[in-house]
Amino acid sequence: MDYREHLNIFTYEDATIIPTAYKDGIKEGMYDCKGRYVFGSGKRKLGGPHLYYPALEESSDLEVTDIEETVIYIGFLMGHFGHMITDGSICLWGLFELPSNLPIAYIQENSVLPKHYIELFELLGINTDRFLEIRSPVRFQKVYFPELSYDVDHYVSPYFSLVFKKAIAGCQKQDQDVSAKSPEKIYLSRGAFSRQNRLDNYGEKIIEKIFEQNGYAILYPDQLSVPQKILAFSKCKVLVSGNGTSAHNVVWCNDSLKRLVILEKFQGGNAHQDAIDLGYSYQTIKIPIYHKKSSKHLYFVTITRELKGYCEDNKLSISLELKDWCYHLKEYLVFRRRRLQTIFKIRTRINRLVCALKHTGGM
């Protein structure tokens, strides 16, 4: 992945913005005056080569509203919190370079802009009255479109982390006593979420207890607002987290962070996290804690040889009671049962498909 120091703000005359799910066969995003799709202006796909979409065809059934106005377009805002960090923020740097009185156009997949976006915009000092959600095709006289600060698998720029650093600065202005509210060692847990849903995450309680016994504060990121995360992480020197969205929360840490420890709950890397790490000076350590039968959507974590080694190297004790191991075993049995149920369902569907193909003469 390349590291790009400089980005551009592109200007488009008579550009058309199409909202999500507007019409079959038409990609959401922005099209230039000749109807050509503008790369990165719609929903992005993780990994692989750039995808190019067909131009808009002149069609009488495409109703476009013409507005004689200049706007800033910040792209497609995905509702998921993790995707706000990796996708919804990548054009926001341009707002610091362009006139502050221009409307800010965007498209989204939600009916209402999620709360975490509003929290981020407030910390950045951006007046939400400027925002203009596009819900039907609109052609603007002029559109400013900031180049993506991060293009997955291709490049990342300092403008990517700039947005979060400005948000941290904005939060610290609001709360001068920020340093008194942050522990130096934090473990981010999905435990609270998992106990409510019991869908995919098994075994974490025993991992959480090890770090808690060694002086780590246990925080549940899904229960914290963006300002609360910034305040909680302000003095953090070591952040421990599972991979995925939880680890993406490292963007709310400041320069005091020395180490990010990612406990890998399933096999496979995370391109988004690799890009985030490039913009900061902390050390990243990855430790696999997943059971060999785990998958991305159903996993069991445990005390692996690699985790034991990390604990020994960093003088972290592992002192667990019999009840802890009994609960851990119970979690494993639930995981195993769910895995077998999933395998059975998949085989049943395959058998039904094979029977249907035989019946119709497809085989």
N, C-alpha and C positions, 0 to 999 in steps of 0.2 A: 504494500500500500504506500503510495507517494504522500509526501507532506508538502502542501502548497502554501507558500507565504502570502500570495496575493490573489484576490478574487475581484470579480467585476460585478457591476450592477447594470443589467441589460435594460434597454428601453425599447418598447414595442408600440408602434402606432396602430390604431384600430385593431387591437387584440381582443379576441373573444374568450371568455371564461365559461367553461361548461361544468355544472355541478355533478356530484357523484350520482350514479344510477339514473341519469337523465333519460337515456335512450339506449336500447340494445345496439351494440356495434360502435358506439361512440365513447371513446376514452375520456374520462373526466380530466380536467386540467385546462391549460391555456393553449390557444392556437393563434398564430400570427396573422397578419393582414392577408396572407395568401392561403390561409387555412391549414398551414403546417403545424403539427403538434410541437410544442416547446418542451424539450427534455426536462424531466424533473419537476414538472408543474402539477402532476397528479400523484396518485398513490404509487409509492415505490415498491419494488420487489427485491427482497434480500438476495444478494449473491448473483453470480452469472453475468453475462454480457449485458450491455445496455439494450433495452427494448425500444423499438421505434414503431410508432402507430400511424395508421393511414391518415391522410389529410381529410379535413372536413369537405364533404362534397356540397356543391351548391344544391340545396334542396328546399323546396317550397314548404315542407312540413317542419323545418327547423326554425322555430320562432325565436328570434334574437332581439333583445331590447337594446337600442342604441342609447348610450349615455355620454354626453359631451363633458367628460370629466377625466382628470388624471388621478390614478390610484397607485398604491404600492400593493403588489400581490405577494403573499407569503406562503402560497401553496396549499397543500392538502393537510389538514390537521387531523391526525388519527387520535381517537379518544383514549386509547390505552395509555396509562401513565408512562410506561417504559418507552413507548413510541413517541410520546411528547418529547422525551429527551433525545431520541435518535432520529426522529423524522420531523416532528412538529416545530423544532427549534432552529432548523438549519438555514432558514432565510431571515431570521429575526435580526441578525447582525446589520442588515441593510437599513433597519429602522433608525439606527444611530447615525447613519450617513446621509439620510434624505430629509427633506423638510418635515417638520413635526406637525404640520397642519393638514397633510394629505390623508385621505381615507385609506384604510388598510383592508384590502379584499382578501377573502379566503374561502375555501370550501371545506366541508367536513362530513364525516359519516354519522355523526350524532345529531339529534334534533336540537339539543342545547349544548353550548360550549361547556365542556367539563370544568369543574371547579379548579383543578390544578392548573389549567391554562390561565384562568383569571388571576390566580395567585401569582403565577410567574410574571404576567404582564404588569401587575401592580408593583411587584418588586423592581421591575425594569423601568418603572415610571412612565409606562405607556397608558394613555387615557383610553379606556375601553369604548368610549363613545365614538372613537375613530373607526371602529371595526365594522366591516360590511360583509355579512355572509352572503355568498352567491347561491341562490336557490333555483334560479332559472338562467338560461344562457344570456349573457350580457356582453355587449361589445363596448369597450371604453376607448375614448379618444387617445389616451396614452396610458401605458402601464409600465411601471418600474418593477423589474423582477430580479432580486439579488441572487447571485450565483450560489448554488448549494455549498454550504460550508463543510459538508461531509457527504461524499458519494461512496456508499458501501462497496468495499473490495477494490476501490480505485484510488481515492485520495481522502485526506483529511487536512483541515487548515486550522490555524490558531483562532479563526473566527468562530469555530465550533465551541471551544471552551470559553471564549470571550463572553458569550451570552450568560453562562452560569456564573462566571466571576462577577459580572455586573449585578446579577440577582443577589448574590451573596453580599456585595457591597451595599445594595439597596436595603437588605434586611438588617444589616449591622447599623445603618443609619437610624432605623426605626427602633432598635433595641440596643442601647449602649452597653448594657450589662450582659452582653452575649457570652463572655468567657466563663461566667459563673454557672452556666447551664449545660456544660458539655463535659462528659467524661473523656479520658484519654484513650481508653480501649473499649471498642464497641463491637458487639455481635448482632448482626441483623438477622432476625428469625422470621420464618414463615409459620411458626407454631400457632399463632392465634388464628391466622387464616385457615390453616389446615384443620384445626379442631372444629371449626365451623362447617367445613365442607367435606373433609375426608375423601377427597377425590384422587389425589395423585402423590401426595407427599407422606412418606412413612419413615419413621426412625429418627427424626431430627431432634426429638426431645433429649435423647442421651448426649448428642453432640452439643446442644445448647447448654446442658448442665455442666459439661467439662469446662467450657469457656466461662460460665458464670462462677464456678468454683475458683477460677484463676483471676478473678477481679474484673472481668468484662461486663459492661452494662448491656443488658439484653433489651433491644429495641425492636418494635414491630413496625416496619416502614409503611405498611398499608394503613396504619392507624394514625399516621402523622401527616400534617399539611406540609406544603413546601417550606413556609417560614419556620415551622417547628423542626423540620429536618436540618435546615441551615443552622439554627440555634443549637441543636443537639450535637451536630458534627463540628462545631467551630474550634474545639481544642483537640479533636481526635487525632491520635498519632498512629493507631493501628485499627483498621476496619476489617472485620471478618464477615463474609457474606457468601451465600450460595450464588451460583452463576445465574445469569439472566437479568431480569429487571431489577432485582434486589441489589445486585452489584453495580448497576448503572447509577444508583444513588450516590456513588462516590463523587459525582459532579458537584454535590452540595458541600463537599469538604473544602477547606482552604489549604494554604501552603503548609500548615502544621502537620498534615498527613505524611507519614513516612512509609507506610506499608499497607497495601491492599492484599488481603488473603482471600482468595476465591476457592470455596469448597465446591468442587465439581460434583453435582448430584446426578449427572448423567454424562455419557461419553459424547465428545464432540465440542469443538470450540465455539466461540461467539464473536463474529466479526465486528459487531457493534462495540463490544467491550474492548477489543483490541484497538479500535479507533479512538475510543475515549481515553485509554491509557496513554496513547501517544502524545496527548496534549498536556500531560502532567509529569511531575518529576518523582512521584512516589514509586516504590518498588512493588511489583506485582508478583505474587506467589500463588501458583495454582496447585491444589491438593485434591486428588480424586478420593471421594468418600462413598461412591456408589457401589451397590451390589452388582455383580456381573450380569444379573438378569434384568437390571433396570433399563428403562427406555426413557425417552424425553418426556413422555406423557404419563408414565407410571414408574415411580422409582422408590427404592429403599436405600437409605444411607446408613452407614455404620462406621465403626472405628477401624479404619484400614491401616495397613502397614505404613503408608505414606503419612497418615495423620499422626500415628504414634511417633514417627520419626520427627515430624515438625514439633510436636509437644516436647520431645526429649531435647531437641536442639535449642528450644526457647524456654526451657525449664518450666513447662506447664505440666502440672500433675494430673493424672487420671485416677480419680478415687471415686468409685461408684459402688453403691450398695446393691444387695441382692434384689431388692424391689425394682431397681433401675433396670437390671438385666432381664428380670421377668417381664417388665413392661415392654422392653425392647424386643423380646422374643414374641410377645403377643402381636406387636406391630408387624414383625416379619411374617407371621402366619396370616395376618389379614392381607398383607401385600401379596403373598404367594397365592392365596385364594382368588384375589382379584385378577392376578395375572393369568391364572388358569381359566377363569371365567371369560377374560378377554380373548384368549386363544380359542376357546370353544365357540365363542360368537363369530370370530373370523372364519373358522373352519365351516361353521354352519352356513354362513353367507356364501362362501365359495362353493359348497356342495349344492346350494339352491341355484346358484348361477349356472353351474355345470349342467344340472338337470334341466333348467330352462333352455339352455342352448341345445341340448340333445333333443328336447321336445320340439323345438322350432327348426331343427335340422341344421343348426349352426355349427355342429361338430360332426 
